[in-house]
Amino acid sequence: MRPAEDREVDRLLDEQVAYYRALAADHLDQGLDLPGGSELAEALEAFKPAGSVLELACGPGVWTSRLLRHTTDVTAVDASPQMLAIAAARVAGQPVRFIQADLFTWKPDRRYDVVFIGFWLSHVPAERFESFWSLVADCLKARGRVFIADDAYRTPDELIEGPSSSTIRRRIPDGTTFRLVKVPHQPADLERQLGRLGWHIKVTSTAGPFYWGAGSRAAAGPGTQRDTRT
Ligand SMILES: C[S@@+](CC[C@H](N)C(=O)[O-])C[C@H]1O[C@@H](n2cnc3c(N)ncnc32)[C@H](O)[C@@H]1O
């Protein structure tokens, strides 16, 4: 029997999936119009996500189109069929394979040159952080690279369990509320956390609540390279 806390995390993650399924049609209106957003796109251009790219939690495909400027092909995974339908319409005729799957149980069927993670890492609870990064490792070729873009933005009314909790509540336009995970990662802490798991990912802040990260597995592999910075 799995511990009660684990089952509670599962329930929260199911509610998060339900939120994005219900929100899909309105998701594009929910973008954060805050300073720093444009820096993410510029950073991705500079990163040049060449080769075969895996996009995790692709949503309505906003980043998929950007990735296609550099890649030979994209595989885009998301739990929401509604989001995937919007994304598929946006990139019709281009080399994109869409997969509907829960990223907490999904197993990749091949490896990629680049894994792109847009506005998803902040929705991964602390309890699943390590296993999520082991999935990312399983998705990458030997010298594969990772790019993360995300934000640490939470409004006071979302913080139903207070600022120290990563559980928040959001509302869709018809008023229905859902609990979600939103971890307000701070770039330096995130970089250290990833370093402890054997990743070499430089995380950079922007002028606003956004941050981006780029890097790869540390040479010695996960778990074998310890970050000694304090
Ligand atoms: C904040 S949106 C990000 C979408 C897109 N990457 C972007 O930046 O516009 C989060 C996405 O995660 C997806 N999602 C939520 N839970 C998921 C899960 N367990 N497995 C896969 N995708 C999930 C949602 O359907 C939604 O499309």
The ligand as a MOL file (V3000), in Angstrom:
LIG
                    3D

  0  0  0     0  0            999 V3000
M  V30 BEGIN CTAB
M  V30 COUNTS 27 29 0 0 0
M  V30 BEGIN ATOM
M  V30 1 C 1.5200 25.8350 -18.0350 0
M  V30 2 S 1.0670 24.7540 -19.3460 0 CHG=1
M  V30 3 C 2.5100 24.8860 -20.3590 0
M  V30 4 C 2.2060 24.6740 -21.8040 0
M  V30 5 C 3.3490 25.0070 -22.7710 0
M  V30 6 N 4.5540 24.2790 -22.4790 0
M  V30 7 C 3.6190 26.4820 -22.7830 0
M  V30 8 O 4.6610 26.9240 -22.2570 0
M  V30 9 O 2.7680 27.2190 -23.3070 0 CHG=-1
M  V30 10 C 1.2350 23.1830 -18.5970 0
M  V30 11 C 0.9010 22.0140 -19.5050 0
M  V30 12 O 1.1510 20.8090 -18.7800 0
M  V30 13 C 0.1900 19.8480 -19.1600 0
M  V30 14 N 0.1090 18.8470 -18.0940 0
M  V30 15 C -0.4210 18.9740 -16.8580 0
M  V30 16 N -0.2380 17.8450 -16.1510 0
M  V30 17 C 0.4110 16.9780 -16.9690 0
M  V30 18 C 0.8820 15.6470 -16.8310 0
M  V30 19 N 0.7470 14.9880 -15.6840 0
M  V30 20 N 1.4910 15.0710 -17.8770 0
M  V30 21 C 1.6530 15.7330 -19.0600 0
M  V30 22 N 1.2410 17.0030 -19.2460 0
M  V30 23 C 0.6330 17.6180 -18.2210 0
M  V30 24 C -1.0780 20.6480 -19.3220 0
M  V30 25 O -2.0280 19.9570 -20.1020 0
M  V30 26 C -0.5470 21.9250 -19.9470 0
M  V30 27 O -0.5950 21.8520 -21.3490 0
M  V30 END ATOM
M  V30 BEGIN BOND
M  V30 1 1 1 2
M  V30 2 1 2 3
M  V30 3 1 2 10
M  V30 4 1 3 4
M  V30 5 1 4 5
M  V30 6 1 5 6
M  V30 7 1 5 7
M  V30 8 2 7 8
M  V30 9 1 7 9
M  V30 10 1 10 11
M  V30 11 1 11 12
M  V30 12 1 11 26
M  V30 13 1 12 13
M  V30 14 1 13 14
M  V30 15 1 13 24
M  V30 16 1 14 15
M  V30 17 1 14 23
M  V30 18 2 15 16
M  V30 19 1 16 17
M  V30 20 1 17 18
M  V30 21 2 17 23
M  V30 22 1 18 19
M  V30 23 2 18 20
M  V30 24 1 20 21
M  V30 25 2 21 22
M  V30 26 1 22 23
M  V30 27 1 24 25
M  V30 28 1 24 26
M  V30 29 1 26 27
M  V30 END BOND
M  V30 END CTAB
M  END
